[in-house]
Amino acid sequence: MYWNLNKLVYLLFLSLAPITLGAQKSINKALERYNRNSAPYISTAQASTQTQALYLDARELEEYKVSHLANAEYIGYKNFNLDAFKQKYSNKTTPIIVYCSIGVRSENIATKLLKAGYTDVQNLYGGIFKWLNEDRPIYDQHGNLTEKIHPYSKHWGKLLTNGTKVYH
């Protein structure tokens, strides 16, 4: 009985491993394909320890309202206003971590900030998807812990292995 239980657990692990590893591999492939490495990356593990950083959410408002990282400020992507940002955040040495779903849109915003003279800007590698896939906490628009996440689209949602996908 004991041997069969170990074998069952092992087989269960093997059956689930491709789901998690496949999503991570796909995130890596997407970033290799769509990003230009124009902004330095920060890993989710490193970012989770950066309590003094300004977290910027470069997704659209409907995505942000479903969930976001703790204390993240919504800046958007399509309507990101660099001049308004510079007025609000004049200290160009503030540590900044920009994220989106996986790190494509956030790379574009991070690059704009670097070109504008901000000196400590990093792009969250794998974005909020990798963050949630690693069981890190996300919060709804009222500041409550949630498992819900807006996957941007059904195509990109395939990269999520955790959470409850909410499309609206």
Secondary structure as GFF3:
##gff-version 3
##sequence-region A 1 168
A	DSSP	alpha_helix	2	34	.	.	.	ID=ss1
A	DSSP	beta_strand	41	42	.	.	.	ID=ss2
A	DSSP	alpha_helix	44	47	.	.	.	ID=ss3
A	DSSP	beta_strand	54	57	.	.	.	ID=ss4
A	DSSP	alpha_helix	61	66	.	.	.	ID=ss5
A	DSSP	beta_strand	73	74	.	.	.	ID=ss6
A	DSSP	alpha_helix	82	88	.	.	.	ID=ss7
A	DSSP	beta_strand	96	99	.	.	.	ID=ss8
A	DSSP	alpha_helix	105	115	.	.	.	ID=ss9
A	DSSP	beta_strand	121	124	.	.	.	ID=ss10
A	DSSP	alpha_helix	127	133	.	.	.	ID=ss11
A	DSSP	beta_strand	138	139	.	.	.	ID=ss12
A	DSSP	beta_strand	145	146	.	.	.	ID=ss13
A	DSSP	beta_strand	148	149	.	.	.	ID=ss14
A	DSSP	alpha_helix	154	157	.	.	.	ID=ss15
A	DSSP	beta_strand	164	165	.	.	.	ID=ss16
###
